[in-house]
Amino acid sequence: MTALAENMALSADLMSARRTLRLEISGLEALSAGLGQPFVSAIDVFAAVAGRVVVTGMGKSGHVARKIAATLASTGTPAILVHPAEASHGDLGMIARSDAVLALSNSGETPELADIIAYASRFGIPLVAMTRRRPSALGDAADVALVLPDTEEACPLGLAPTTSTTQMLALGDAIAVALLERRGF
């Protein structure tokens, strides 16, 4: 590769990275500006549970859910991850009546969450949704819906979750820190 070609590739790579970061920063600013009473209500729900915060999600949301559960647990809020597909095959019993559920789904229509949603409803387990779509199966079933702002994904095709997963991750951190501070951990 010639020096000119290397410089052009470097320039294109840096432009792509900066565009990605600008879009994600914009998404985080929109998330911060949109926080309100639902966030406080979610903190109230999680602070009141005698059990654990059960965090769940499928696909990329599931990866983010795993990190949120780990952050909650390490900052004084007992938490576990329950994979929604495993829940449908016997792991619903991991969720107790003293728990609360935090379910992540970009679309709010993730079919694998249906059994957890029904279980939470059946046993009166508080359900907090983190989704971009308030009118959705998850958003409608939730006791509290944390609705992410509809912002542009950094993926140029708009397909790969990028900005939306960054928002979920940051909102999970905000929940963990708010609970940590409320409890004086």
QUIRARA-V913965 format. One record per helix or strand. SS is the DSSP state (A for helix, B for strand). FROM is the first residue (numbers start at 1). TO is the last residue. Records with the same first field share a line. If there is no record, write none. Layout:
SS: FROM-TO / FROM-TO
//
This chain:
A: 3-34 / 37-48 / 60-74 / 84-87 / 91-94 / 111-122 / 137-141 / 163-183
B: 53-57 / 79-81 / 100-105 / 126-131 / 144-147
//
